[in-house]
Amino acid sequence: MRTLDRILVVVSTVSALTLGGVYVLLRLRPESAWPNCLVAYAPQWTWFAASTVALLVSLRSRSRWLKLANAAVCILVLPVLCGFSTGFPSRGAHSPQDAGARVITWNTHDEYRDAAQIRRALLSYSPDVVCLQEAWDDAFDDLLPDWYEARRPPLRIFTRQPMHSIKRFGLNRPEYRDWLKCTTRVGGRWLVVYNIHILPAEGPQTLSAHEGELSEYLHETVLRREMQFRFIASHVTRALPAVVCGDFNTPPTSRLHDILSCCLADSYAHTRFGLGLSYLLAKEVPAWRIDYVWCGQGLRPLACRLGEAGPSDHRPVIADITIDS
């Protein structure tokens, strides 16, 4: 074997072992230790970029098996480490009337100065239900005139049809944000709408302000976040169809995502082919899919897509859903 081929074998082997180690860490408790935290919340394309480099390097080798092995690693990395979805939209999903309802969730990043732009963008998608996060300012009060609104800033829900049973819910602890819930009609049938924003860290406490060991901080953070995810999973009503929207601050490869996917259908994962990166670094670079429209019992996602970028650092998630008969 040539010296170059030996080097290429070593590079490919190290790449494969590293990505295997990343997978093992992802299956452990995310965020409970700093390596897990870095792995679970690195930009989703990070691991595909690493495997692609190894593939490109292997192309210089004469070994067909080395090329095939690196190509296989690339293909496996996409769904396993990057959260690449392989769903497809259902027939007739492109019409909100066929779907029953079009639901939008959007973290507007408190862009109250651009409320008019946000309004135009929302109306261009012809939604039936809109859930906003980080909509603190009074400028959002009249965002959609003639719509029905439930508000508990920074959360807001807008619906075309009248609302009933508007409530806040949550763990009733000062370190957690309340979440918002309402009931409305879709096609003559009841639909429960949840709007949720899971904080990425331990309440208002930030890492820079934390006193004590980093491992203790991360361990406490994951316990608090996991508690919220399990509470949501147990709280979503089974009596009526429910749609759960919001910014969950966790990618689809994390175990926190698994907690909800066991009882709710991720609209993007079920109907879309791609990464669906909804969060933009510096409002420009797609990095993570952390915004979701989840469908509960009695609901079925038909299609899901991302809206245009701007002015927020999140892109809106637009889902067509139907209530099963």
C-alpha positions as a printed NumPy array, in Angstrom:
array([[  0.   ,   0.   ,   0.   ],
       [  1.291,   3.425,  -0.944],
       [  2.188,   5.914,   1.8  ],
       [ -0.592,   8.228,   0.6  ],
       [ -3.138,   5.425,   0.818],
       [ -2.006,   4.619,   4.376],
       [ -2.5  ,   8.256,   5.365],
       [ -5.954,   8.299,   3.735],
       [ -6.926,   5.135,   5.614],
       [ -5.848,   6.711,   8.907],
       [ -7.77 ,   9.935,   8.181],
       [-10.91 ,   8.007,   7.235],
       [-10.646,   5.74 ,  10.266],
       [-10.2  ,   8.659,  12.668],
       [-13.163,  10.426,  11.057],
       [-15.409,   7.367,  11.367],
       [-14.397,   6.737,  14.994],
       [-14.934,  10.412,  15.895],
       [-18.415,  10.431,  14.37 ],
       [-19.181,   7.144,  16.151],
       [-18.137,   8.753,  19.429],
       [-20.407,  11.721,  18.67 ],
       [-23.326,   9.333,  18.171],
       [-22.625,   7.633,  21.509],
       [-22.564,  11.   ,  23.285],
       [-25.877,  11.98 ,  21.663],
       [-27.482,   8.85 ,  23.077],
       [-26.376,   9.855,  26.576],
       [-28.008,  12.633,  28.573],
       [-27.553,  15.788,  26.489],
       [-25.998,  18.763,  28.302],
       [-25.296,  16.778,  31.469],
       [-21.565,  17.228,  30.871],
       [-19.767,  19.732,  28.695],
       [-18.81 ,  17.225,  25.919],
       [-22.45 ,  16.174,  25.586],
       [-23.539,  19.804,  25.542],
       [-21.11 ,  20.712,  22.773],
       [-22.066,  17.674,  20.695],
       [-25.831,  18.014,  21.083],
       [-25.887,  21.745,  20.321],
       [-23.19 ,  22.141,  17.696],
       [-24.656,  23.484,  14.423],
       [-26.396,  20.528,  12.786],
       [-24.281,  20.615,   9.614],
       [-21.021,  20.347,  11.607],
       [-20.815,  16.564,  11.471],
       [-21.778,  16.346,   7.81 ],
       [-19.018,  18.829,   6.993],
       [-16.518,  16.607,   8.855],
       [-17.633,  13.448,   7.036],
       [-17.604,  15.265,   3.691],
       [-13.984,  16.29 ,   4.208],
       [-13.07 ,  12.639,   4.854],
       [-14.932,  11.612,   1.686],
       [-13.148,  14.211,  -0.419],
       [ -9.815,  13.072,   1.002],
       [-10.615,   9.44 ,   0.173],
       [-11.277,  10.321,  -3.466],
       [ -7.502,  10.557,  -3.916],
       [ -7.17 ,   6.925,  -2.909],
       [ -7.079,   4.04 ,  -5.388],
       [ -9.19 ,   1.958,  -3.026],
       [-12.808,   1.682,  -4.11 ],
       [-13.764,   0.3  ,  -0.708],
       [-12.325,   3.327,   1.072],
       [-14.399,   5.638,  -1.106],
       [-17.546,   3.574,  -0.577],
       [-16.964,   3.433,   3.183],
       [-16.651,   7.218,   3.462],
       [-19.683,   7.736,   1.22 ],
       [-21.682,   5.395,   3.477],
       [-20.563,   7.358,   6.559],
       [-21.703,  10.595,   4.889],
       [-25.123,   9.135,   4.145],
       [-25.54 ,   7.799,   7.692],
       [-24.404,  11.049,   9.311],
       [-27.204,  13.082,   7.729],
       [-30.182,  11.474,   9.535],
       [-28.334,  10.233,  12.627],
       [-26.207,  13.243,  13.6  ],
       [-27.64 ,  16.118,  11.566],
       [-31.36 ,  15.446,  11.985],
       [-31.996,  15.219,   8.239],
       [-35.696,  14.491,   7.669],
       [-36.9  ,  12.086,   4.984],
       [-40.655,  12.707,   5.078],
       [-42.813,  13.762,   2.142],
       [-45.951,  15.962,   2.049],
       [-49.321,  14.264,   1.696],
       [-51.443,  14.693,  -1.392],
       [-53.537,  17.85 ,  -1.332],
       [-51.471,  19.385,   1.443],
       [-50.707,  22.609,  -0.41 ],
       [-54.2  ,  24.015,   0.155],
       [-55.065,  25.214,   3.671],
       [-58.691,  24.304,   2.978],
       [-57.743,  20.703,   2.204],
       [-55.464,  20.572,   5.227],
       [-58.067,  21.837,   7.686],
       [-55.734,  24.467,   9.127],
       [-52.463,  26.201,   8.387],
       [-50.45 ,  26.813,  11.553],
       [-47.43 ,  29.109,  11.889],
       [-44.979,  29.32 ,  14.76 ],
       [-42.385,  32.114,  14.812],
       [-39.944,  33.449,  17.366],
       [-39.959,  37.12 ,  16.353],
       [-36.963,  38.014,  18.552],
       [-38.751,  41.108,  19.907],
       [-38.512,  42.797,  16.491],
       [-41.281,  45.259,  17.337],
       [-39.785,  47.922,  15.074],
       [-40.462,  45.586,  12.165],
       [-43.98 ,  44.606,  13.246],
       [-45.412,  45.768,   9.913],
       [-42.972,  43.535,   8.023],
       [-43.847,  40.609,  10.283],
       [-47.563,  41.215,   9.679],
       [-47.11 ,  41.247,   5.9  ],
       [-45.074,  38.058,   6.029],
       [-47.65 ,  36.261,   8.19 ],
       [-50.601,  37.255,   6.022],
       [-48.756,  36.19 ,   2.868],
       [-48.806,  32.606,   4.169],
       [-52.627,  32.624,   4.643],
       [-52.552,  31.038,   8.114],
       [-55.452,  30.028,  10.344],
       [-53.449,  29.917,  13.596],
       [-50.337,  31.963,  14.472],
       [-48.128,  31.397,  17.529],
       [-45.459,  33.991,  18.327],
       [-42.647,  33.845,  20.865],
       [-40.578,  36.788,  22.18 ],
       [-43.376,  39.174,  21.153],
       [-43.002,  41.436,  24.188],
       [-43.847,  44.881,  22.872],
       [-47.257,  46.547,  22.589],
       [-46.631,  46.811,  18.846],
       [-47.705,  43.173,  18.631],
       [-51.11 ,  43.88 ,  20.235],
       [-52.634,  44.949,  16.913],
       [-50.447,  42.807,  14.729],
       [-53.376,  41.021,  13.082],
       [-56.503,  43.224,  13.252],
       [-59.859,  41.43 ,  13.252],
       [-58.202,  38.233,  14.488],
       [-58.798,  36.72 ,  17.92 ],
       [-55.826,  36.959,  20.259],
       [-54.592,  35.296,  23.428],
       [-51.605,  37.014,  25.002],
       [-49.24 ,  36.513,  27.848],
       [-46.167,  38.365,  26.606],
       [-43.818,  37.241,  25.268],
       [-46.255,  34.585,  23.981],
       [-49.192,  35.349,  21.692],
       [-51.695,  33.205,  19.819],
       [-53.807,  34.573,  16.952],
       [-56.703,  32.658,  15.372],
       [-59.181,  33.441,  12.619],
       [-61.989,  31.725,  14.527],
       [-63.172,  32.655,  18.048],
       [-61.161,  31.374,  21.001],
       [-62.382,  29.539,  24.056],
       [-60.715,  28.476,  27.301],
       [-57.685,  30.741,  27.149],
       [-55.258,  29.637,  29.861],
       [-51.648,  29.835,  30.886],
       [-50.03 ,  26.635,  32.021],
       [-46.646,  25.405,  33.116],
       [-44.813,  24.246,  36.205],
       [-45.784,  27.31 ,  38.29 ],
       [-42.216,  28.004,  39.32 ],
       [-40.48 ,  31.385,  39.126],
       [-37.54 ,  30.   ,  37.146],
       [-39.793,  28.824,  34.288],
       [-41.74 ,  30.81 ,  31.735],
       [-45.472,  30.23 ,  31.572],
       [-46.86 ,  28.719,  28.397],
       [-50.083,  29.667,  26.631],
       [-53.045,  27.511,  25.653],
       [-56.363,  28.149,  23.935],
       [-59.144,  26.259,  22.167],
       [-60.564,  27.234,  18.794],
       [-62.625,  25.784,  15.949],
       [-61.219,  24.297,  12.75 ],
       [-63.7  ,  23.085,  10.159],
       [-66.399,  22.896,  12.796],
       [-64.237,  20.81 ,  15.136],
       [-62.349,  21.762,  18.291],
       [-58.595,  22.251,  18.247],
       [-56.367,  22.896,  21.277],
       [-53.406,  25.203,  20.55 ],
       [-50.315,  25.331,  22.774],
       [-47.645,  28.026,  22.432],
       [-44.411,  27.208,  24.248],
       [-40.931,  28.683,  24.602],
       [-38.385,  26.511,  26.409],
       [-35.456,  28.507,  27.735],
       [-32.02 ,  27.264,  26.615],
       [-30.563,  27.558,  30.113],
       [-31.486,  27.453,  33.794],
       [-34.137,  30.152,  34.059],
       [-32.723,  33.691,  34.051],
       [-29.338,  32.453,  35.199],
       [-26.62 ,  32.539,  32.556],
       [-23.426,  30.592,  32.374],
       [-21.309,  33.695,  32.902],
       [-23.178,  34.557,  36.101],
       [-23.126,  31.039,  37.494],
       [-21.034,  30.425,  40.592],
       [-19.744,  26.936,  41.098],
       [-18.67 ,  23.973,  38.99 ],
       [-19.569,  23.955,  35.297],
       [-20.594,  20.293,  35.552],
       [-23.105,  21.141,  38.304],
       [-24.569,  23.948,  36.223],
       [-24.984,  21.753,  33.15 ],
       [-26.436,  18.895,  35.182],
       [-28.992,  21.186,  36.819],
       [-29.859,  22.726,  33.463],
       [-30.604,  19.426,  31.764],
       [-32.726,  18.257,  34.688],
       [-34.832,  21.415,  34.541],
       [-35.234,  21.239,  30.765],
       [-36.06 ,  17.545,  30.828],
       [-38.677,  18.19 ,  33.503],
       [-40.356,  20.723,  31.207],
       [-40.358,  18.367,  28.218],
       [-41.834,  15.527,  30.279],
       [-44.464,  17.87 ,  31.699],
       [-45.519,  18.886,  28.197],
       [-45.689,  15.269,  27.069],
       [-47.915,  14.335,  30.015],
       [-50.051,  17.495,  29.879],
       [-51.132,  17.526,  26.227],
       [-54.784,  16.6  ,  26.299],
       [-55.952,  13.341,  24.781],
       [-59.615,  14.347,  24.724],
       [-59.243,  16.88 ,  21.89 ],
       [-56.822,  17.18 ,  18.965],
       [-53.911,  19.394,  20.022],
       [-51.186,  21.235,  18.133],
       [-48.067,  22.182,  20.12 ],
       [-46.026,  25.067,  18.685],
       [-42.998,  27.019,  19.715],
       [-39.285,  27.47 ,  20.157],
       [-38.04 ,  24.424,  22.059],
       [-34.323,  25.259,  21.895],
       [-33.35 ,  21.674,  21.16 ],
       [-32.368,  20.033,  17.841],
       [-34.029,  16.864,  16.482],
       [-30.99 ,  14.733,  17.374],
       [-31.296,  15.397,  21.129],
       [-32.915,  13.077,  23.634],
       [-35.175,  15.925,  24.737],
       [-36.68 ,  15.831,  21.243],
       [-37.209,  12.083,  21.698],
       [-39.379,  12.728,  24.766],
       [-41.977,  14.567,  22.674],
       [-41.633,  12.506,  19.5  ],
       [-42.808,   9.46 ,  21.458],
       [-46.287,  10.993,  21.835],
       [-46.448,  13.81 ,  19.246],
       [-45.783,  13.982,  15.504],
       [-43.069,  16.407,  14.397],
       [-44.662,  18.073,  11.35 ],
       [-41.371,  18.761,   9.604],
       [-39.905,  15.298,  10.195],
       [-43.076,  13.596,   8.932],
       [-43.579,  15.643,   5.784],
       [-40.298,  17.214,   4.691],
       [-37.034,  16.141,   3.099],
       [-34.155,  18.211,   4.464],
       [-32.583,  19.793,   7.538],
       [-35.149,  22.555,   8.144],
       [-32.683,  24.843,   9.927],
       [-34.954,  27.469,  11.458],
       [-32.428,  29.35 ,  13.613],
       [-29.925,  31.66 ,  11.924],
       [-26.588,  32.598,  13.457],
       [-26.213,  36.389,  13.19 ],
       [-29.557,  36.294,  11.324],
       [-27.758,  34.902,   8.293],
       [-26.202,  31.449,   8.743],
       [-28.662,  28.507,   9.127],
       [-27.542,  26.459,  12.128],
       [-30.275,  24.531,  13.968],
       [-33.843,  23.286,  13.712],
       [-35.271,  24.247,  17.094],
       [-38.762,  25.549,  16.153],
       [-41.547,  22.988,  15.853],
       [-45.192,  22.371,  15.079],
       [-46.121,  19.136,  16.855],
       [-49.375,  17.269,  16.145],
       [-51.083,  15.403,  18.954],
       [-53.598,  12.594,  18.94 ],
       [-56.274,  13.08 ,  16.281],
       [-54.13 ,  15.397,  14.153],
       [-52.057,  14.549,  11.116],
       [-49.4  ,  16.8  ,   9.52 ],
       [-49.761,  17.081,   5.753],
       [-46.962,  19.5  ,   4.879],
       [-44.405,  21.735,   6.559],
       [-41.937,  24.333,   5.347],
       [-39.877,  27.312,   6.457],
       [-40.836,  30.89 ,   5.685],
       [-38.492,  33.574,   4.44 ],
       [-35.7  ,  34.85 ,   6.682],
       [-35.924,  38.273,   8.35 ],
       [-36.282,  40.343,  10.396],
       [-35.894,  37.811,  13.236],
       [-33.033,  35.384,  13.843],
       [-35.629,  32.619,  13.451],
       [-37.512,  31.632,  10.313],
       [-41.239,  30.919,  10.658],
       [-42.358,  27.291,  10.495],
       [-45.551,  26.788,   8.452],
       [-47.486,  23.527,   8.788],
       [-50.654,  22.285,   7.129],
       [-52.545,  19.903,   9.405],
       [-55.777,  17.958,   9.274],
       [-58.06 ,  16.546,  11.946],
       [-58.584,  12.844,  11.345],
       [-62.176,  11.719,  11.314]])
